[in-house]
Every structure is written in structure tokens, then in C-alpha cells.
Amino acid sequence: MATYTVNYAGISLTTHQKFTIAKAITKIHADVTGAEAYFAQVIFKQLDLHDCFIGGVLLDEPHLFLSGQIRSGRSEQMKKQLLVELEVAIQSATGLAGHQI
């Protein structure tokens, strides 16, 4: 079972945005890996902006952190394709820039 965790800070995601992101993650995972859609689970967690650091520096703008745990044995090409497609889908749903994801 693949688990994708979406942690976000400095932004509020509506239920519709969460639904859109979860559907996109599920579809992309199924399309890229060939696994059935029901194997992908997506969990959202809102964080306080002041609890997030990058490079030891406190965040000063909205960010979304996507962590995916997928079955071992997936090729590097498949993992890269997942990353690219997931970033594009999240940008589309949130309006965040690439450096914020």
C-alpha cells in the first residue's frame, strides 16, 4: 500500500483542494505504477508555519511537503515520473510555486 502524506504550512487548503489533490495523487500513482487506485492512501496534516524550517531557516512563505512511501523495487525513472507529475498536480490545485512544494 502506498501512503502519501501532505503536510502544509502557511496556507489553508479547502476540502475541495484536498479532494482534488487526493484524486490527482491516486490517479498519478495508479497510472505511473500500474497499481490499483485503492492501494494509494493520502493523508493531510496542517502545520504551523513557525514549526517548519528548511536549511535551518524558519519558513517565511507557504509551503507544502509531500512525502510518499511506495513499494520497493520501483525504477528510478518511475519515481522521477511520479515526482514530476505530482508536483505539477499540486501546483495546479494550490497555486504554489515549485520552490514551495
Biopython code that builds the backbone (N, CA, C, O; Angstrom):
import numpy as np
from Bio.PDB.StructureBuilder import StructureBuilder

atoms = [
    (1, "MET", "N", (0.848, -1.172, 0.000)),
    (1, "MET", "CA", (0.000, 0.000, 0.000)),
    (1, "MET", "C", (0.888, 1.227, 0.000)),
    (1, "MET", "O", (1.807, 1.335, 0.812)),
    (2, "ALA", "N", (0.617, 2.152, -0.906)),
    (2, "ALA", "CA", (1.354, 3.413, -0.969)),
    (2, "ALA", "C", (0.682, 4.425, -0.045)),
    (2, "ALA", "O", (-0.544, 4.531, -0.004)),
    (3, "THR", "N", (1.497, 5.156, 0.687)),
    (3, "THR", "CA", (0.985, 6.205, 1.569)),
    (3, "THR", "C", (1.648, 7.517, 1.200)),
    (3, "THR", "O", (2.874, 7.634, 1.194)),
    (4, "TYR", "N", (0.823, 8.493, 0.895)),
    (4, "TYR", "CA", (1.298, 9.839, 0.591)),
    (4, "TYR", "C", (0.820, 10.751, 1.709)),
    (4, "TYR", "O", (-0.372, 10.804, 2.010)),
    (5, "THR", "N", (1.758, 11.473, 2.328)),
    (5, "THR", "CA", (1.426, 12.403, 3.395)),
    (5, "THR", "C", (1.662, 13.816, 2.875)),
    (5, "THR", "O", (2.737, 14.136, 2.367)),
    (6, "VAL", "N", (0.641, 14.650, 3.010)),
    (6, "VAL", "CA", (0.703, 16.036, 2.562)),
    (6, "VAL", "C", (0.704, 16.923, 3.807)),
    (6, "VAL", "O", (-0.332, 17.116, 4.442)),
    (7, "ASN", "N", (1.873, 17.460, 4.148)),
    (7, "ASN", "CA", (1.998, 18.412, 5.248)),
    (7, "ASN", "C", (2.073, 19.799, 4.625)),
    (7, "ASN", "O", (2.798, 20.012, 3.653)),
    (8, "TYR", "N", (1.326, 20.735, 5.184)),
    (8, "TYR", "CA", (1.329, 22.078, 4.608)),
    (8, "TYR", "C", (1.321, 23.123, 5.718)),
    (8, "TYR", "O", (0.747, 22.925, 6.789)),
    (9, "ALA", "N", (1.981, 24.250, 5.421)),
    (9, "ALA", "CA", (2.118, 25.319, 6.401)),
    (9, "ALA", "C", (1.997, 26.665, 5.701)),
    (9, "ALA", "O", (2.487, 26.848, 4.586)),
    (10, "GLY", "N", (1.339, 27.600, 6.371)),
    (10, "GLY", "CA", (1.205, 28.941, 5.831)),
    (10, "GLY", "C", (0.113, 29.100, 4.799)),
    (10, "GLY", "O", (-0.059, 30.180, 4.233)),
    (11, "ILE", "N", (-0.627, 28.037, 4.551)),
    (11, "ILE", "CA", (-1.768, 28.091, 3.633)),
    (11, "ILE", "C", (-2.908, 27.301, 4.259)),
    (11, "ILE", "O", (-2.696, 26.455, 5.127)),
    (12, "SER", "N", (-4.087, 27.585, 3.813)),
    (12, "SER", "CA", (-5.252, 26.789, 4.202)),
    (12, "SER", "C", (-5.741, 26.066, 2.960)),
    (12, "SER", "O", (-5.970, 26.688, 1.923)),
    (13, "LEU", "N", (-5.897, 24.781, 3.061)),
    (13, "LEU", "CA", (-6.450, 24.003, 1.954)),
    (13, "LEU", "C", (-7.922, 23.752, 2.228)),
    (13, "LEU", "O", (-8.294, 23.301, 3.311)),
    (14, "THR", "N", (-8.744, 24.044, 1.255)),
    (14, "THR", "CA", (-10.169, 23.757, 1.381)),
    (14, "THR", "C", (-10.390, 22.259, 1.211)),
    (14, "THR", "O", (-9.519, 21.535, 0.730)),
    (15, "THR", "N", (-11.544, 21.825, 1.605)),
    (15, "THR", "CA", (-11.897, 20.414, 1.400)),
    (15, "THR", "C", (-11.841, 20.074, -0.079)),
    (15, "THR", "O", (-11.394, 18.990, -0.455)),
    (16, "HIS", "N", (-12.292, 20.995, -0.917)),
    (16, "HIS", "CA", (-12.253, 20.760, -2.369)),
    (16, "HIS", "C", (-10.811, 20.612, -2.863)),
    (16, "HIS", "O", (-10.523, 19.736, -3.678)),
    (17, "GLN", "N", (-9.907, 21.463, -2.374)),
    (17, "GLN", "CA", (-8.498, 21.343, -2.774)),
    (17, "GLN", "C", (-7.908, 20.015, -2.309)),
    (17, "GLN", "O", (-7.171, 19.369, -3.054)),
    (18, "LYS", "N", (-8.224, 19.609, -1.097)),
    (18, "LYS", "CA", (-7.736, 18.318, -0.592)),
    (18, "LYS", "C", (-8.268, 17.181, -1.454)),
    (18, "LYS", "O", (-7.527, 16.264, -1.807)),
    (19, "PHE", "N", (-9.546, 17.241, -1.789)),
    (19, "PHE", "CA", (-10.153, 16.225, -2.642)),
    (19, "PHE", "C", (-9.444, 16.187, -3.996)),
    (19, "PHE", "O", (-9.113, 15.114, -4.500)),
    (20, "THR", "N", (-9.214, 17.364, -4.580)),
    (20, "THR", "CA", (-8.558, 17.455, -5.879)),
    (20, "THR", "C", (-7.148, 16.871, -5.821)),
    (20, "THR", "O", (-6.746, 16.117, -6.707)),
    (21, "ILE", "N", (-6.405, 17.220, -4.781)),
    (21, "ILE", "CA", (-5.043, 16.712, -4.617)),
    (21, "ILE", "C", (-5.051, 15.203, -4.395)),
    (21, "ILE", "O", (-4.261, 14.482, -5.005)),
    (22, "ALA", "N", (-5.931, 14.728, -3.533)),
    (22, "ALA", "CA", (-6.004, 13.285, -3.250)),
    (22, "ALA", "C", (-6.360, 12.500, -4.507)),
    (22, "ALA", "O", (-5.777, 11.448, -4.771)),
    (23, "LYS", "N", (-7.317, 13.011, -5.283)),
    (23, "LYS", "CA", (-7.698, 12.332, -6.534)),
    (23, "LYS", "C", (-6.522, 12.316, -7.506)),
    (23, "LYS", "O", (-6.256, 11.297, -8.144)),
    (24, "ALA", "N", (-5.815, 13.449, -7.620)),
    (24, "ALA", "CA", (-4.679, 13.531, -8.531)),
    (24, "ALA", "C", (-3.560, 12.579, -8.112)),
    (24, "ALA", "O", (-3.003, 11.864, -8.945)),
    (25, "ILE", "N", (-3.236, 12.573, -6.829)),
    (25, "ILE", "CA", (-2.186, 11.675, -6.330)),
    (25, "ILE", "C", (-2.558, 10.226, -6.621)),
    (25, "ILE", "O", (-1.732, 9.450, -7.102)),
    (26, "THR", "N", (-3.784, 9.872, -6.332)),
    (26, "THR", "CA", (-4.249, 8.498, -6.551)),
    (26, "THR", "C", (-4.168, 8.121, -8.024)),
    (26, "THR", "O", (-3.683, 7.042, -8.365)),
    (27, "LYS", "N", (-4.642, 9.010, -8.900)),
    (27, "LYS", "CA", (-4.629, 8.729, -10.339)),
    (27, "LYS", "C", (-3.200, 8.626, -10.859)),
    (27, "LYS", "O", (-2.867, 7.700, -11.599)),
    (28, "ILE", "N", (-2.361, 9.575, -10.472)),
    (28, "ILE", "CA", (-0.967, 9.553, -10.931)),
    (28, "ILE", "C", (-0.269, 8.287, -10.444)),
    (28, "ILE", "O", (0.440, 7.635, -11.210)),
    (29, "HIS", "N", (-0.466, 7.938, -9.181)),
    (29, "HIS", "CA", (0.165, 6.733, -8.655)),
    (29, "HIS", "C", (-0.286, 5.501, -9.454)),
    (29, "HIS", "O", (0.537, 4.674, -9.847)),
    (30, "ALA", "N", (-1.577, 5.389, -9.686)),
    (30, "ALA", "CA", (-2.109, 4.237, -10.429)),
    (30, "ALA", "C", (-1.599, 4.227, -11.871)),
    (30, "ALA", "O", (-1.182, 3.184, -12.375)),
    (31, "ASP", "N", (-1.632, 5.379, -12.531)),
    (31, "ASP", "CA", (-1.197, 5.441, -13.928)),
    (31, "ASP", "C", (0.285, 5.133, -14.091)),
    (31, "ASP", "O", (0.675, 4.404, -15.003)),
    (32, "VAL", "N", (1.109, 5.688, -13.210)),
    (32, "VAL", "CA", (2.555, 5.525, -13.350)),
    (32, "VAL", "C", (3.018, 4.138, -12.908)),
    (32, "VAL", "O", (3.875, 3.536, -13.554)),
    (33, "THR", "N", (2.459, 3.630, -11.817)),
    (33, "THR", "CA", (2.941, 2.348, -11.282)),
    (33, "THR", "C", (2.169, 1.144, -11.813)),
    (33, "THR", "O", (2.667, 0.019, -11.776)),
    (34, "GLY", "N", (0.955, 1.378, -12.307)),
    (34, "GLY", "CA", (0.122, 0.267, -12.761)),
    (34, "GLY", "C", (-0.639, -0.401, -11.623)),
    (34, "GLY", "O", (-1.358, -1.376, -11.842)),
    (35, "ALA", "N", (-0.484, 0.120, -10.407)),
    (35, "ALA", "CA", (-1.188, -0.441, -9.247)),
    (35, "ALA", "C", (-2.649, 0.009, -9.249)),
    (35, "ALA", "O", (-2.984, 1.043, -9.825)),
    (36, "GLU", "N", (-3.498, -0.760, -8.613)),
    (36, "GLU", "CA", (-4.893, -0.372, -8.472)),
    (36, "GLU", "C", (-4.991, 0.888, -7.618)),
    (36, "GLU", "O", (-4.213, 1.071, -6.681)),
    (37, "ALA", "N", (-5.936, 1.744, -7.940)),
    (37, "ALA", "CA", (-6.090, 3.024, -7.235)),
    (37, "ALA", "C", (-6.320, 2.831, -5.740)),
    (37, "ALA", "O", (-5.885, 3.657, -4.937)),
    (38, "TYR", "N", (-6.992, 1.759, -5.361)),
    (38, "TYR", "CA", (-7.297, 1.569, -3.938)),
    (38, "TYR", "C", (-6.060, 1.278, -3.087)),
    (38, "TYR", "O", (-6.154, 1.209, -1.861)),
    (39, "PHE", "N", (-4.908, 1.108, -3.729)),
    (39, "PHE", "CA", (-3.671, 0.911, -2.970)),
    (39, "PHE", "C", (-3.042, 2.225, -2.506)),
    (39, "PHE", "O", (-2.101, 2.205, -1.713)),
    (40, "ALA", "N", (-3.541, 3.362, -2.984)),
    (40, "ALA", "CA", (-2.955, 4.655, -2.610)),
    (40, "ALA", "C", (-3.799, 5.317, -1.533)),
    (40, "ALA", "O", (-5.005, 5.504, -1.696)),
    (41, "GLN", "N", (-3.153, 5.666, -0.440)),
    (41, "GLN", "CA", (-3.841, 6.420, 0.602)),
    (41, "GLN", "C", (-3.156, 7.770, 0.751)),
    (41, "GLN", "O", (-1.935, 7.872, 0.632)),
    (42, "VAL", "N", (-3.956, 8.815, 1.014)),
    (42, "VAL", "CA", (-3.448, 10.179, 1.102)),
    (42, "VAL", "C", (-3.897, 10.770, 2.434)),
    (42, "VAL", "O", (-5.078, 10.723, 2.780)),
    (43, "ILE", "N", (-2.946, 11.323, 3.173)),
    (43, "ILE", "CA", (-3.215, 11.879, 4.499)),
    (43, "ILE", "C", (-2.760, 13.335, 4.514)),
    (43, "ILE", "O", (-1.644, 13.641, 4.093)),
    (44, "PHE", "N", (-3.612, 14.228, 4.993)),
    (44, "PHE", "CA", (-3.305, 15.659, 5.070)),
    (44, "PHE", "C", (-3.073, 16.063, 6.516)),
    (44, "PHE", "O", (-3.746, 15.581, 7.428)),
    (45, "LYS", "N", (-2.111, 16.955, 6.710)),
    (45, "LYS", "CA", (-1.818, 17.470, 8.050)),
    (45, "LYS", "C", (-1.369, 18.921, 7.926)),
    (45, "LYS", "O", (-0.392, 19.225, 7.240)),
    (46, "GLN", "N", (-2.101, 19.818, 8.603)),
    (46, "GLN", "CA", (-1.718, 21.225, 8.605)),
    (46, "GLN", "C", (-0.712, 21.478, 9.723)),
    (46, "GLN", "O", (-0.898, 21.026, 10.853)),
    (47, "LEU", "N", (0.358, 22.205, 9.395)),
    (47, "LEU", "CA", (1.413, 22.532, 10.338)),
    (47, "LEU", "C", (1.435, 24.037, 10.563)),
    (47, "LEU", "O", (0.973, 24.801, 9.716)),
    (48, "ASP", "N", (1.963, 24.455, 11.681)),
    (48, "ASP", "CA", (2.163, 25.870, 11.930)),
    (48, "ASP", "C", (3.408, 26.313, 11.162)),
    (48, "ASP", "O", (4.437, 25.639, 11.199)),
    (49, "LEU", "N", (3.312, 27.438, 10.474)),
    (49, "LEU", "CA", (4.425, 27.952, 9.683)),
    (49, "LEU", "C", (5.690, 28.094, 10.534)),
    (49, "LEU", "O", (6.803, 27.923, 10.035)),
    (50, "HIS", "N", (5.514, 28.406, 11.810)),
    (50, "HIS", "CA", (6.664, 28.623, 12.689)),
    (50, "HIS", "C", (7.268, 27.327, 13.244)),
    (50, "HIS", "O", (8.196, 27.356, 14.052)),
    (51, "ASP", "N", (6.727, 26.200, 12.797)),
    (51, "ASP", "CA", (7.287, 24.904, 13.175)),
    (51, "ASP", "C", (8.064, 24.267, 12.031)),
    (51, "ASP", "O", (8.487, 23.116, 12.135)),
    (52, "CYS", "N", (8.257, 25.008, 10.936)),
    (52, "CYS", "CA", (8.885, 24.444, 9.740)),
    (52, "CYS", "C", (10.146, 25.215, 9.358)),
    (52, "CYS", "O", (10.153, 26.445, 9.310)),
    (53, "PHE", "N", (11.189, 24.474, 9.092)),
    (53, "PHE", "CA", (12.479, 25.057, 8.735)),
    (53, "PHE", "C", (13.011, 24.345, 7.497)),
    (53, "PHE", "O", (12.801, 23.144, 7.323)),
    (54, "ILE", "N", (13.690, 25.083, 6.653)),
    (54, "ILE", "CA", (14.416, 24.499, 5.529)),
    (54, "ILE", "C", (15.838, 25.027, 5.608)),
    (54, "ILE", "O", (16.058, 26.238, 5.631)),
    (55, "GLY", "N", (16.795, 24.123, 5.648)),
    (55, "GLY", "CA", (18.191, 24.528, 5.770)),
    (55, "GLY", "C", (18.475, 25.272, 7.057)),
    (55, "GLY", "O", (19.371, 26.114, 7.108)),
    (56, "GLY", "N", (17.718, 24.966, 8.095)),
    (56, "GLY", "CA", (17.904, 25.615, 9.378)),
    (56, "GLY", "C", (17.280, 26.990, 9.476)),
    (56, "GLY", "O", (17.448, 27.683, 10.479)),
    (57, "VAL", "N", (16.554, 27.393, 8.432)),
    (57, "VAL", "CA", (15.935, 28.717, 8.399)),
    (57, "VAL", "C", (14.422, 28.567, 8.498)),
    (57, "VAL", "O", (13.815, 27.757, 7.796)),
    (58, "LEU", "N", (13.829, 29.358, 9.377)),
    (58, "LEU", "CA", (12.378, 29.349, 9.559)),
    (58, "LEU", "C", (11.681, 29.751, 8.271)),
    (58, "LEU", "O", (12.089, 30.708, 7.613)),
    (59, "LEU", "N", (10.640, 29.028, 7.909)),
    (59, "LEU", "CA", (9.878, 29.370, 6.706)),
    (59, "LEU", "C", (9.249, 30.746, 6.847)),
    (59, "LEU", "O", (8.782, 31.130, 7.919)),
    (60, "ASP", "N", (9.248, 31.477, 5.741)),
    (60, "ASP", "CA", (8.599, 32.785, 5.756)),
    (60, "ASP", "C", (7.544, 32.897, 4.658)),
    (60, "ASP", "O", (7.014, 33.978, 4.402)),
    (61, "GLU", "N", (7.248, 31.777, 4.019)),
    (61, "GLU", "CA", (6.212, 31.742, 2.993)),
    (61, "GLU", "C", (5.553, 30.368, 3.012)),
    (61, "GLU", "O", (6.128, 29.414, 3.537)),
    (62, "PRO", "N", (4.361, 30.258, 2.449)),
    (62, "PRO", "CA", (3.655, 28.979, 2.446)),
    (62, "PRO", "C", (4.471, 27.870, 1.779)),
    (62, "PRO", "O", (5.187, 28.102, 0.805)),
    (63, "HIS", "N", (4.345, 26.682, 2.319)),
    (63, "HIS", "CA", (4.994, 25.503, 1.750)),
    (63, "HIS", "C", (4.073, 24.294, 1.898)),
    (63, "HIS", "O", (3.228, 24.225, 2.790)),
    (64, "LEU", "N", (4.273, 23.356, 0.995)),
    (64, "LEU", "CA", (3.596, 22.072, 1.069)),
    (64, "LEU", "C", (4.670, 21.005, 0.912)),
    (64, "LEU", "O", (5.475, 21.049, -0.018)),
    (65, "PHE", "N", (4.671, 20.051, 1.829)),
    (65, "PHE", "CA", (5.653, 18.971, 1.832)),
    (65, "PHE", "C", (4.931, 17.663, 1.516)),
    (65, "PHE", "O", (4.023, 17.255, 2.241)),
    (66, "LEU", "N", (5.339, 17.015, 0.438)),
    (66, "LEU", "CA", (4.742, 15.743, 0.058)),
    (66, "LEU", "C", (5.750, 14.640, 0.316)),
    (66, "LEU", "O", (6.879, 14.681, -0.174)),
    (67, "SER", "N", (5.332, 13.665, 1.084)),
    (67, "SER", "CA", (6.162, 12.501, 1.364)),
    (67, "SER", "C", (5.416, 11.269, 0.874)),
    (67, "SER", "O", (4.259, 11.048, 1.229)),
    (68, "GLY", "N", (6.085, 10.478, 0.061)),
    (68, "GLY", "CA", (5.447, 9.276, -0.454)),
    (68, "GLY", "C", (6.225, 8.031, -0.074)),
    (68, "GLY", "O", (7.442, 7.961, -0.241)),
    (69, "GLN", "N", (5.505, 7.059, 0.436)),
    (69, "GLN", "CA", (6.103, 5.756, 0.732)),
    (69, "GLN", "C", (5.466, 4.761, -0.224)),
    (69, "GLN", "O", (4.277, 4.458, -0.138)),
    (70, "ILE", "N", (6.295, 4.260, -1.144)),
    (70, "ILE", "CA", (5.789, 3.320, -2.134)),
    (70, "ILE", "C", (6.564, 2.013, -2.029)),
    (70, "ILE", "O", (7.621, 1.947, -1.401)),
    (71, "ARG", "N", (6.030, 0.997, -2.641)),
    (71, "ARG", "CA", (6.640, -0.327, -2.619)),
    (71, "ARG", "C", (8.054, -0.267, -3.187)),
    (71, "ARG", "O", (8.315, 0.453, -4.151)),
    (72, "SER", "N", (8.955, -1.023, -2.584)),
    (72, "SER", "CA", (10.322, -1.085, -3.098)),
    (72, "SER", "C", (10.326, -1.765, -4.458)),
    (72, "SER", "O", (9.394, -2.485, -4.817)),
    (73, "GLY", "N", (11.384, -1.522, -5.198)),
    (73, "GLY", "CA", (11.516, -2.149, -6.500)),
    (73, "GLY", "C", (11.060, -1.270, -7.651)),
    (73, "GLY", "O", (11.192, -1.660, -8.811)),
    (74, "ARG", "N", (10.531, -0.100, -7.358)),
    (74, "ARG", "CA", (10.128, 0.816, -8.431)),
    (74, "ARG", "C", (11.388, 1.403, -9.056)),
    (74, "ARG", "O", (12.340, 1.724, -8.345)),
    (75, "SER", "N", (11.402, 1.544, -10.369)),
    (75, "SER", "CA", (12.581, 2.048, -11.069)),
    (75, "SER", "C", (12.796, 3.534, -10.780)),
    (75, "SER", "O", (11.872, 4.244, -10.385)),
    (76, "GLU", "N", (14.030, 3.986, -10.985)),
    (76, "GLU", "CA", (14.342, 5.403, -10.811)),
    (76, "GLU", "C", (13.506, 6.250, -11.770)),
    (76, "GLU", "O", (13.021, 7.319, -11.400)),
    (77, "GLN", "N", (13.343, 5.774, -12.983)),
    (77, "GLN", "CA", (12.543, 6.506, -13.976)),
    (77, "GLN", "C", (11.101, 6.651, -13.493)),
    (77, "GLN", "O", (10.507, 7.720, -13.635)),
    (78, "MET", "N", (10.541, 5.597, -12.931)),
    (78, "MET", "CA", (9.169, 5.634, -12.431)),
    (78, "MET", "C", (9.051, 6.618, -11.259)),
    (78, "MET", "O", (8.089, 7.381, -11.177)),
    (79, "LYS", "N", (10.025, 6.595, -10.367)),
    (79, "LYS", "CA", (9.988, 7.505, -9.219)),
    (79, "LYS", "C", (10.123, 8.959, -9.675)),
    (79, "LYS", "O", (9.449, 9.836, -9.136)),
    (80, "LYS", "N", (10.979, 9.223, -10.655)),
    (80, "LYS", "CA", (11.120, 10.584, -11.181)),
    (80, "LYS", "C", (9.829, 11.044, -11.844)),
    (80, "LYS", "O", (9.416, 12.191, -11.673)),
    (81, "GLN", "N", (9.190, 10.153, -12.603)),
    (81, "GLN", "CA", (7.930, 10.495, -13.247)),
    (81, "GLN", "C", (6.862, 10.815, -12.208)),
    (81, "GLN", "O", (6.099, 11.766, -12.377)),
    (82, "LEU", "N", (6.801, 10.031, -11.135)),
    (82, "LEU", "CA", (5.864, 10.310, -10.049)),
    (82, "LEU", "C", (6.103, 11.701, -9.484)),
    (82, "LEU", "O", (5.160, 12.474, -9.315)),
    (83, "LEU", "N", (7.359, 12.025, -9.190)),
    (83, "LEU", "CA", (7.684, 13.322, -8.601)),
    (83, "LEU", "C", (7.266, 14.478, -9.500)),
    (83, "LEU", "O", (6.659, 15.441, -9.032)),
    (84, "VAL", "N", (7.583, 14.390, -10.769)),
    (84, "VAL", "CA", (7.257, 15.467, -11.705)),
    (84, "VAL", "C", (5.748, 15.645, -11.826)),
    (84, "VAL", "O", (5.242, 16.764, -11.731)),
    (85, "GLU", "N", (5.037, 14.556, -12.034)),
    (85, "GLU", "CA", (3.590, 14.644, -12.219)),
    (85, "GLU", "C", (2.885, 15.085, -10.939)),
    (85, "GLU", "O", (1.915, 15.840, -10.998)),
    (86, "LEU", "N", (3.355, 14.630, -9.801)),
    (86, "LEU", "CA", (2.749, 15.034, -8.533)),
    (86, "LEU", "C", (2.961, 16.522, -8.271)),
    (86, "LEU", "O", (2.049, 17.206, -7.806)),
    (87, "GLU", "N", (4.157, 17.025, -8.565)),
    (87, "GLU", "CA", (4.419, 18.452, -8.357)),
    (87, "GLU", "C", (3.515, 19.304, -9.242)),
    (87, "GLU", "O", (2.961, 20.298, -8.774)),
    (88, "VAL", "N", (3.357, 18.937, -10.496)),
    (88, "VAL", "CA", (2.508, 19.692, -11.417)),
    (88, "VAL", "C", (1.063, 19.693, -10.921)),
    (88, "VAL", "O", (0.401, 20.731, -10.945)),
    (89, "ALA", "N", (0.574, 18.543, -10.475)),
    (89, "ALA", "CA", (-0.809, 18.447, -9.985)),
    (89, "ALA", "C", (-1.009, 19.299, -8.740)),
    (89, "ALA", "O", (-2.040, 19.957, -8.600)),
    (90, "ILE", "N", (-0.038, 19.294, -7.836)),
    (90, "ILE", "CA", (-0.155, 20.081, -6.606)),
    (90, "ILE", "C", (-0.084, 21.573, -6.914)),
    (90, "ILE", "O", (-0.814, 22.364, -6.317)),
    (91, "GLN", "N", (0.783, 21.959, -7.837)),
    (91, "GLN", "CA", (0.847, 23.366, -8.240)),
    (91, "GLN", "C", (-0.495, 23.810, -8.810)),
    (91, "GLN", "O", (-0.975, 24.898, -8.493)),
    (92, "SER", "N", (-1.089, 22.987, -9.633)),
    (92, "SER", "CA", (-2.369, 23.315, -10.250)),
    (92, "SER", "C", (-3.480, 23.476, -9.198)),
    (92, "SER", "O", (-4.320, 24.369, -9.314)),
    (93, "ALA", "N", (-3.481, 22.628, -8.196)),
    (93, "ALA", "CA", (-4.547, 22.648, -7.190)),
    (93, "ALA", "C", (-4.363, 23.750, -6.153)),
    (93, "ALA", "O", (-5.336, 24.219, -5.564)),
    (94, "THR", "N", (-3.103, 24.168, -5.924)),
    (94, "THR", "CA", (-2.842, 25.113, -4.827)),
    (94, "THR", "C", (-2.398, 26.494, -5.282)),
    (94, "THR", "O", (-2.564, 27.468, -4.548)),
    (95, "GLY", "N", (-1.838, 26.592, -6.475)),
    (95, "GLY", "CA", (-1.278, 27.851, -6.928)),
    (95, "GLY", "C", (0.110, 28.120, -6.377)),
    (95, "GLY", "O", (0.663, 29.198, -6.597)),
    (96, "LEU", "N", (0.682, 27.159, -5.663)),
    (96, "LEU", "CA", (2.026, 27.322, -5.111)),
    (96, "LEU", "C", (3.061, 27.192, -6.231)),
    (96, "LEU", "O", (2.836, 26.494, -7.220)),
    (97, "ALA", "N", (4.182, 27.865, -6.063)),
    (97, "ALA", "CA", (5.300, 27.745, -6.989)),
    (97, "ALA", "C", (6.079, 26.477, -6.688)),
    (97, "ALA", "O", (5.975, 25.910, -5.600)),
    (98, "GLY", "N", (6.860, 26.042, -7.667)),
    (98, "GLY", "CA", (7.633, 24.823, -7.497)),
    (98, "GLY", "C", (8.532, 24.820, -6.290)),
    (98, "GLY", "O", (8.676, 23.784, -5.639)),
    (99, "HIS", "N", (9.155, 25.962, -5.961)),
    (99, "HIS", "CA", (10.065, 26.013, -4.809)),
    (99, "HIS", "C", (9.308, 25.950, -3.475)),
    (99, "HIS", "O", (9.927, 25.813, -2.419)),
    (100, "GLN", "N", (7.979, 26.049, -3.519)),
    (100, "GLN", "CA", (7.178, 25.961, -2.292)),
    (100, "GLN", "C", (6.642, 24.551, -2.061)),
    (100, "GLN", "O", (5.941, 24.293, -1.083)),
    (101, "ILE", "N", (6.977, 23.653, -2.966)),
    (101, "ILE", "CA", (6.498, 22.267, -2.851)),
    (101, "ILE", "C", (7.693, 21.360, -2.668)),
    (101, "ILE", "O", (7.534, 20.145, -2.549)),
]
sb = StructureBuilder()
sb.init_structure("model")
sb.init_model(0)
sb.init_chain("A")
sb.init_seg("    ")
for serial, (resi, resn, name, xyz) in enumerate(atoms, 1):
    if name == "N":
        sb.init_residue(resn, " ", resi, " ")
    sb.init_atom(name, np.array(xyz, "f"), 0.0, 1.0, " ", f" {name:<3s}", serial, name[0])
structure = sb.get_structure()
